[in-house]
């Protein structure tokens, strides 16, 4: 299914984001003229990494009977050099439960192998944008 983003009001930057049967919203921060009423696209980018790591670690622990009782993933970014092609994501991974040091290390390695981490760091991503039929209005 496609991800569809639609303008909600031509007077501001808030948009709806529809993914399958889920509706989210996006906006710009006040510093860019938005109302900061919802996460920005950069926030969703960072959240994709955090949520993928959390889900991957949890799934792996369940499959391997590792007594993980919870996980917290905090992602911060440094976008000061984004215009130069560098966007740094810093991840803090907190594993909960009575785990051995070997289990901690194993889950740490697994977190860095989540699909979104690999996509962000090793895949060649190609984006092709086209206008839809009837895209021109007067």
Backbone torsions as a table, in degrees:
resi	resn	phi	psi	omega
1	UNK	NA	144.5	178.9
2	UNK	-78.0	157.7	167.8
3	UNK	-91.1	128.6	-177.5
4	UNK	-122.0	128.9	178.7
5	UNK	-116.5	130.5	-178.0
6	UNK	-129.9	142.3	174.2
7	UNK	-66.5	134.6	177.6
8	UNK	-96.2	-33.1	-176.5
9	UNK	-154.5	124.8	-176.7
10	UNK	-67.5	-9.6	-177.8
11	UNK	-89.8	-4.8	178.1
12	UNK	-145.7	-173.4	-176.1
13	UNK	-100.4	-0.6	-178.0
14	UNK	-67.4	131.7	179.7
15	UNK	-132.4	153.1	171.9
16	UNK	-90.8	146.8	177.3
17	UNK	-123.6	117.0	-179.4
18	UNK	-109.5	121.8	179.4
19	UNK	-127.8	112.6	-174.3
20	UNK	52.8	-120.7	-179.7
21	UNK	-100.4	20.5	-176.4
22	UNK	-113.3	138.2	176.5
23	UNK	-116.8	124.7	175.6
24	UNK	-119.7	178.4	178.2
25	UNK	-135.9	156.1	176.0
26	UNK	-137.2	152.9	-179.4
27	UNK	-155.3	172.0	173.7
28	UNK	-99.1	154.4	174.6
29	UNK	-68.2	160.9	179.9
30	UNK	-58.0	-32.5	-179.1
31	UNK	-63.8	-19.2	178.0
32	UNK	-109.1	10.9	177.0
33	UNK	97.8	0.5	178.6
34	UNK	-86.7	-176.4	177.8
35	UNK	-99.8	-4.2	-177.0
36	UNK	55.7	39.8	-177.1
37	UNK	-90.0	-5.1	-178.3
38	UNK	-161.0	167.3	178.4
39	UNK	-61.2	151.3	176.0
40	UNK	-86.2	167.8	176.1
41	UNK	-56.7	-37.6	177.1
42	UNK	-62.3	-38.2	177.8
43	UNK	-61.8	-41.8	179.1
44	UNK	-67.4	-35.2	176.0
45	UNK	-60.4	-49.7	179.3
46	UNK	-64.3	-39.8	180.0
47	UNK	-65.7	-32.8	178.0
48	UNK	-61.0	-42.3	178.8
49	UNK	-66.9	-47.7	-177.8
50	UNK	-61.6	-46.2	-177.4
51	UNK	-69.0	-36.0	178.0
52	UNK	-64.6	-43.7	178.2
53	UNK	-61.8	-45.0	-179.4
54	UNK	-61.9	-46.7	-178.9
55	UNK	-67.5	-39.9	179.8
56	UNK	-64.1	-46.3	179.4
57	UNK	-63.5	-43.6	-179.7
58	UNK	-63.8	-46.3	178.8
59	UNK	-60.7	-46.1	-179.6
60	UNK	-61.8	-46.2	-179.6
61	UNK	-60.3	-41.8	178.7
62	UNK	-62.9	-43.9	-179.1
63	UNK	-65.6	-32.6	-175.9
64	UNK	-98.7	6.7	-178.3
65	UNK	55.1	39.1	174.8
66	UNK	-86.8	129.8	-172.7
67	UNK	-76.0	53.8	176.0
68	UNK	-76.4	126.7	179.6
69	UNK	-103.9	-8.2	178.5
70	UNK	175.7	165.3	178.7
71	UNK	-145.0	141.8	172.3
72	UNK	-124.7	130.8	177.7
73	UNK	-122.6	120.4	176.8
74	UNK	-111.5	127.0	178.8
75	UNK	-118.9	128.5	170.7
76	UNK	-121.4	157.4	-179.8
77	UNK	-131.3	157.1	173.0
78	UNK	-119.6	108.2	-178.0
79	UNK	-106.4	14.8	-176.1
80	UNK	-62.4	-24.8	179.6
81	UNK	-113.1	21.2	-177.9
82	UNK	-58.8	-38.4	179.8
83	UNK	-64.9	-19.7	177.2
84	UNK	-94.8	5.2	177.9
85	UNK	89.3	17.8	179.7
86	UNK	-123.8	123.9	179.4
87	UNK	-133.0	112.2	-174.4
88	UNK	-100.7	126.8	176.2
89	UNK	-108.6	128.4	176.9
90	UNK	-110.8	126.1	-174.5
91	UNK	-116.5	129.5	172.7
92	UNK	-112.2	116.7	-177.0
93	UNK	-106.4	121.3	176.9
94	UNK	-114.5	119.9	179.7
95	UNK	-103.5	131.3	-177.3
96	UNK	-110.9	146.0	180.0
97	UNK	123.3	170.1	177.9
98	UNK	-85.8	96.0	-174.4
99	UNK	-118.8	146.4	174.2
100	UNK	-77.5	166.1	177.9
101	UNK	-64.1	-32.8	177.7
102	UNK	-66.0	-40.3	178.0
103	UNK	-66.6	-39.3	175.9
104	UNK	-58.5	-48.5	-178.9
105	UNK	-64.7	-40.6	179.5
106	UNK	-61.9	-46.3	179.9
107	UNK	-68.7	-33.2	175.9
108	UNK	-62.5	-45.8	178.1
109	UNK	-62.3	-42.1	-179.6
110	UNK	-62.5	-40.0	179.9
111	UNK	-58.1	-38.0	-179.6
112	UNK	-77.9	-4.0	176.8
113	UNK	-106.9	12.5	179.3
114	UNK	-64.4	151.6	-176.0
115	UNK	-57.2	-37.8	-178.7
116	UNK	-71.8	-38.8	175.7
117	UNK	-57.6	-48.2	179.3
118	UNK	-63.6	-40.6	178.8
119	UNK	-61.1	-43.1	-177.9
120	UNK	-71.6	-24.3	-172.5
121	UNK	-113.4	-17.3	-175.8
122	UNK	-128.7	-18.3	-175.3
123	UNK	-84.5	146.9	169.5
124	UNK	-90.5	114.4	-176.9
125	UNK	-99.6	129.3	177.5
126	UNK	-115.2	132.6	179.3
127	UNK	-121.5	124.0	177.6
128	UNK	-117.3	118.2	-179.7
129	UNK	-107.8	130.4	178.1
130	UNK	-131.1	153.7	174.6
131	UNK	-81.5	140.7	177.1
132	UNK	-82.4	163.7	175.7
133	UNK	-60.4	139.5	179.0
134	UNK	74.3	18.5	-177.8
135	UNK	-73.3	-14.5	-178.4
136	UNK	-94.9	127.3	177.3
137	UNK	-127.8	158.1	-177.9
138	UNK	-119.1	NA	NA
